Amino acid sequence: MNLRYKIILLILPLAFSAFAQNVFADEVGDKRFFYINSSYDQAEREKINAVLVRSTGRLYFYIDEGWWNTENQVAQKEYLDLLGVEFENRIYPILSSFYGREWIPGIDNDIKITALLHPMKKEAGGYFRSNDEYEKIQVSDSNEREMVYLNAEYLDNSTLIKSFLAHEFVHLITFNEKTIKNGIEEETWLDEARAEYASTLLGYDDKYQGSILEKRVQYFLEKPNGPLTEWNNTKYDYGRISMFTHYLADHYGVGILRDSLNYSKAGIESINYALKKNGYNKKFIDIFGDWVVAVVINDCNYGSTYCYLNKNLKNIYINPIINFLPVTGNSTLTMSDGAKAWSGNWYKIIGGGGGSLDFVAIYSKKPSRWLYC
């Protein structure tokens, strides 16, 4: 989850390095206060006191002091130890070698990333605040660290907490690769798309039951309609973007995600660049149209582009809106609907003496298209 703020300031690499004057050397047992996002916090607090419980070669694990004092600390330390080993041995090396690096040594002149755990609302797994990458004189509620935030309530769920940490780490990488290196801000939907795929890239979704991918599929099937590129930070946005990103990676390779990140443009323009770089003639609009059909058919017998290749997604189908016609006599059906750009609507017409027909309405920045399936 990527929390963005608009900062009207020069964001050049030299400008950042010039401000990196404060050197943190944190030790286990240290206590500090941190600004947090009140919209995610269970108690809607804006700042909390936290204690440093564990430190690894790449991570500081701070935990909300109030929550920590009510928990079984022996068990929680064991969970943190496992998470720290996973980050050092798999999450950090795999994601940094694939997507790129976070800002090093960063705003705090420290190679370690701070992971702050505090109890959040149920649907939240974590978040990232770009505010923390700026000096306090620029952004008053900056924690002046390379930071990610995790929901402490999931610490005992090894599958989900690993996925959440990997997701937020990708946002940290994106800030460096796009904002610092290229001076541009990535579009939120695409930033989330890359972060969503991290758990699959690391193999955490191979065991589907209980995985973050399973949750995203549930959200998508519950509400598939909605614009792909308009981010409202709802669970349904995560469902749609995850399903599209897995389709994109299935058919065009994960290199599309990496190459679009390491390009000086953002959003759809960067996807089109990556497709061309990897030898594909299709553009984003073509792939989006194929995906909208694939999620209702999901059958490779109709063509290789109309199905998922991921074994965990081969039996995923959305339920179209059903319209009934009389089975005898003449009948007329008039439908009207509306949707925003980069969204799809799905319909099934039953009756009329002809069995059933499936239609897909695709809305893009070009005129909408109707496809018979």
C-alpha positions in Angstrom: 0.0 0.0 0.0 1.6 3.2 -1.1 0.6 6.5 0.7 1.5 9.4 -1.5 1.8 13.1 -0.8 2.3 15.9 -3.3 5.6 17.7 -2.5 6.3 20.8 -4.6 10.1 20.7 -4.3 13.1 19.9 -6.4 13.8 16.1 -6.1 17.2 15.6 -7.5 19.7 13.0 -6.3 22.2 15.7 -5.3 19.6 17.6 -3.4 18.8 14.5 -1.3 22.4 13.7 -0.6 23.0 17.2 0.6 20.5 16.8 3.3 21.7 13.4 4.6 23.4 14.7 7.7 21.7 12.9 10.5 23.3 9.5 11.2 21.1 7.0 13.2 22.9 4.2 15.0 19.9 2.4 16.6 20.4 -0.3 19.2 18.0 -2.9 20.5 15.9 -1.5 23.3 15.9 2.1 21.9 12.6 3.9 22.2 11.5 6.6 19.7 8.3 8.2 18.6 7.2 7.9 15.0 4.6 9.6 12.8 2.1 7.1 11.4 -0.9 7.2 9.1 -4.0 7.7 11.2 -6.3 6.3 8.5 -4.7 2.8 8.9 -4.1 2.8 12.6 -6.7 0.9 14.7 -7.0 3.9 17.1 -6.5 6.5 14.4 -3.4 7.9 16.0 -1.1 10.2 14.2 2.1 9.3 16.1 3.2 6.5 18.4 6.0 5.5 20.7 7.9 2.4 19.6 10.7 0.2 20.8 13.4 -1.4 18.8 13.0 -5.2 19.3 15.2 -6.7 16.7 17.9 -5.6 14.3 19.4 -7.4 11.3 21.9 -6.5 8.7 19.3 -4.7 6.6 16.4 -4.0 9.0 15.3 -2.3 12.2 12.2 -3.9 13.7 10.4 -1.3 15.8 7.1 -2.2 17.4 4.4 0.0 18.9 5.2 0.1 22.6 1.6 -0.2 23.8 0.9 -3.2 21.7 4.2 -4.8 22.5 3.6 -4.6 26.3 0.4 -6.6 26.0 1.8 -9.4 23.9 3.6 -12.7 24.4 7.0 -11.1 23.8 8.9 -14.4 23.5 6.6 -15.6 20.7 6.7 -12.2 18.9 10.5 -12.1 19.0 10.6 -15.6 17.4 8.2 -14.4 14.6 10.5 -11.3 14.1 13.5 -13.5 13.9 11.9 -15.6 11.1 10.8 -12.6 9.3 14.2 -11.0 9.5 15.9 -14.1 8.1 13.4 -14.2 5.3 14.1 -10.6 4.4 17.9 -11.0 4.5 18.0 -14.3 2.6 15.2 -13.9 0.1 13.1 -10.8 0.0 15.9 -8.3 -0.2 18.3 -10.1 -2.6 15.6 -11.3 -5.0 13.6 -8.1 -5.2 16.6 -5.7 -5.3 18.2 -7.7 -8.0 15.0 -7.8 -10.0 13.5 -4.3 -9.5 16.4 -2.2 -8.3 17.6 -0.8 -5.0 16.1 1.4 -2.3 17.9 4.8 -1.7 21.2 3.9 0.0 22.4 5.3 2.4 19.2 7.4 2.1 17.9 10.3 4.0 19.3 9.0 7.3 22.7 8.0 6.0 22.0 4.5 7.3 21.9 1.3 5.1 19.2 -0.2 7.3 15.5 0.0 6.6 13.1 0.7 9.4 10.1 -1.6 9.6 7.5 -0.2 12.1 4.8 -2.6 13.3 1.7 -1.2 14.8 -1.9 -2.5 15.0 -3.9 -1.5 12.0 -7.4 -1.9 10.7 -8.2 -5.4 9.5 -7.9 -5.0 5.8 -4.6 -3.2 6.0 -1.4 -5.2 5.6 1.0 -2.3 5.6 1.8 0.9 3.9 4.7 3.2 2.7 4.9 7.0 3.2 7.1 8.9 0.8 7.0 11.7 3.5 9.7 9.8 5.4 12.2 10.4 2.5 12.3 14.1 3.1 13.9 16.4 5.7 11.5 17.7 8.4 12.2 21.2 7.1 10.5 20.0 3.9 7.8 17.7 5.3 7.0 18.3 9.0 5.8 14.8 9.8 8.7 13.0 8.1 10.4 10.3 10.2 13.6 10.9 8.1 14.2 7.2 7.4 13.8 4.6 4.7 10.7 3.1 6.2 7.9 0.6 5.7 4.9 0.0 8.0 3.4 -3.4 8.8 0.2 -4.5 10.6 1.4 -6.0 13.9 -1.8 -8.1 14.0 -0.4 -10.3 11.2 3.0 -10.9 12.7 2.0 -14.5 13.7 0.8 -15.3 10.1 4.1 -16.1 8.4 2.6 -16.3 4.9 0.9 -12.9 4.9 3.5 -10.9 6.9 6.2 -12.0 4.4 4.0 -10.9 1.5 3.2 -7.6 3.1 6.9 -6.8 3.8 7.8 -7.7 0.3 5.0 -5.5 -1.1 6.0 -2.4 0.9 9.7 -2.9 0.1 8.8 -2.7 -3.6 7.3 0.8 -2.9 10.6 1.8 -1.3 12.5 0.6 -4.4 10.1 2.5 -6.7 10.6 5.7 -4.9 14.3 5.5 -5.5 14.1 4.2 -9.1 11.4 6.7 -10.3 11.4 9.7 -8.0 15.0 10.0 -7.1 16.7 8.7 -10.2 14.3 10.1 -12.8 12.6 12.9 -11.0 9.1 11.6 -11.7 6.3 10.1 -9.7 5.0 6.7 -10.7 1.2 6.4 -11.2 -0.2 4.7 -8.2 -1.9 1.8 -10.0 1.3 0.7 -11.6 3.3 1.1 -8.4 0.8 -1.2 -6.7 0.9 -3.6 -9.7 4.6 -4.3 -9.2 4.3 -4.5 -5.5 1.3 -6.9 -5.8 3.4 -9.3 -7.9 6.2 -9.5 -5.4 4.6 -12.3 -3.4 4.2 -14.4 -6.6 7.8 -13.6 -7.7 9.0 -14.9 -4.3 6.9 -18.0 -4.4 4.7 -17.1 -1.5 1.6 -17.6 -3.6 2.6 -21.1 -4.8 0.5 -22.5 -1.9 -2.7 -20.8 -2.8 -4.8 -21.4 0.3 -4.2 -18.7 2.8 -2.1 -16.6 0.4 -2.4 -12.9 -0.4 -3.3 -14.0 -4.0 -6.3 -15.9 -2.7 -7.5 -12.8 -1.0 -7.0 -10.7 -4.1 -9.0 -13.1 -6.2 -11.9 -13.0 -3.7 -11.9 -9.2 -3.8 -11.9 -9.3 -7.6 -14.7 -11.8 -8.0 -16.8 -9.8 -5.5 -16.5 -6.6 -7.5 -14.6 -6.8 -10.9 -16.0 -3.6 -12.3 -14.1 -0.4 -12.0 -11.3 1.5 -13.6 -7.9 -0.3 -13.6 -5.9 2.9 -13.6 -7.9 5.0 -11.1 -6.7 4.2 -7.6 -9.1 4.7 -4.7 -7.2 2.5 -2.3 -10.0 0.0 -1.8 -9.6 -3.8 -1.5 -11.4 -4.0 -4.9 -8.6 -1.9 -6.5 -6.1 -4.4 -5.2 -8.2 -7.3 -6.6 -8.4 -5.8 -10.1 -4.8 -4.7 -10.3 -3.5 -8.1 -9.0 -5.6 -10.0 -11.5 -4.5 -7.8 -14.4 -0.8 -7.9 -13.4 -0.8 -11.7 -13.1 -2.3 -11.9 -16.6 0.3 -9.5 -18.0 3.2 -11.4 -16.4 1.7 -14.7 -17.5 1.7 -13.8 -21.2 4.4 -11.2 -21.6 6.9 -12.0 -18.9 7.8 -10.3 -15.6 10.4 -8.3 -17.4 7.6 -5.9 -18.4 7.3 -4.9 -14.8 11.0 -4.4 -14.3 11.6 -2.6 -17.6 8.7 -0.2 -17.1 10.1 0.7 -13.7 13.5 1.4 -15.1 12.2 3.9 -17.6 12.0 7.7 -17.5 8.2 7.7 -18.0 5.3 6.6 -15.9 2.1 4.6 -16.2 0.8 3.2 -19.5 3.6 4.9 -21.5 6.2 3.0 -19.6 4.3 -0.3 -20.1 4.2 0.3 -23.9 7.9 1.0 -23.8 8.6 -2.2 -21.9 6.5 -4.2 -24.4 8.4 -2.8 -27.3 11.7 -3.4 -25.6 10.8 -7.1 -25.1 9.9 -7.6 -28.7 6.1 -7.4 -28.5 3.9 -5.5 -31.1 1.0 -5.2 -28.8 0.3 -2.2 -26.7 -1.4 -1.7 -23.3 -4.8 -1.1 -24.8 -4.7 -4.5 -26.7 -3.6 -6.4 -23.6 -6.3 -4.8 -21.5 -8.9 -5.8 -24.0 -7.7 -9.4 -24.1 -7.7 -9.5 -20.3 -11.3 -8.3 -20.0 -12.3 -11.2 -22.2 -10.0 -13.7 -20.5 -11.5 -13.2 -17.0 -15.0 -14.2 -18.2 -13.9 -17.1 -20.5 -10.6 -18.2 -19.0 -10.2 -21.0 -21.5 -7.1 -21.5 -23.7 -9.1 -23.4 -26.2 -10.5 -20.1 -27.4 -7.0 -18.7 -27.9 -3.9 -18.5 -25.8 -4.6 -14.9 -24.8 -8.0 -15.8 -23.3 -6.9 -17.6 -20.3 -4.6 -17.5 -17.3 -1.4 -19.6 -17.3 -0.9 -19.4 -13.5 -2.1 -22.8 -12.2 -3.8 -21.1 -9.2 -5.9 -18.9 -11.6 -7.0 -21.4 -14.2 -10.5 -21.8 -12.6 -11.2 -18.2 -12.0 -14.3 -16.8 -13.8 -16.3 -13.7 -13.1 -20.2 -13.8 -13.1 -21.6 -11.6 -15.9 -24.8 -9.6 -15.6 -27.6 -11.9 -16.8 -30.5 -10.7 -19.0 -33.4 -13.0 -19.8 -35.4 -13.0 -23.0 -38.6 -15.0 -23.7 -37.9 -18.4 -25.3 -40.8 -17.9 -27.8 -42.0 -15.1 -29.9 -40.3 -11.9 -30.9 -38.5 -9.9 -28.2 -36.4 -6.8 -27.9 -33.7 -6.1 -25.4 -32.2 -2.6 -24.9 -29.3 -2.2 -22.5 -27.6 1.0 -21.4 -24.6 1.2 -19.0 -21.7 3.4 -18.2 -18.2 3.0 -17.0 -15.0 4.9 -16.6 -12.0 4.5 -18.8 -10.0 1.3 -18.5 -12.8 -0.8 -17.1 -15.0 -3.6 -18.4 -18.6 -4.8 -18.0 -19.8 -8.3 -18.6 -23.2 -9.5 -19.8 -24.9 -12.8 -20.5 -28.2 -12.9 -22.6 -30.2 -16.0 -22.0 -33.3 -17.1 -24.0 -34.7 -15.7 -27.2 -34.7 -19.2 -28.8 -31.0 -19.1 -29.3 -29.5 -20.4 -26.1 -27.2 -17.8 -24.5 -24.8 -15.2 -25.7 -21.9 -13.6 -23.8 -20.9 -10.0 -24.4 -18.1 -7.9 -23.0 -18.1 -4.2 -23.0 -14.6 -2.7 -22.9 -14.0 0.9 -22.0 -10.7 2.5 -22.8 -9.5 6.0 -23.8 -10.6 5.0 -27.3 -14.3 4.5 -28.1 -15.8 1.6 -26.2 -15.8 -1.8 -27.9 -18.4 -4.7 -27.7 -17.1 -8.2 -28.2 -19.1 -11.3 -28.7 -17.7 -14.3 -26.9 
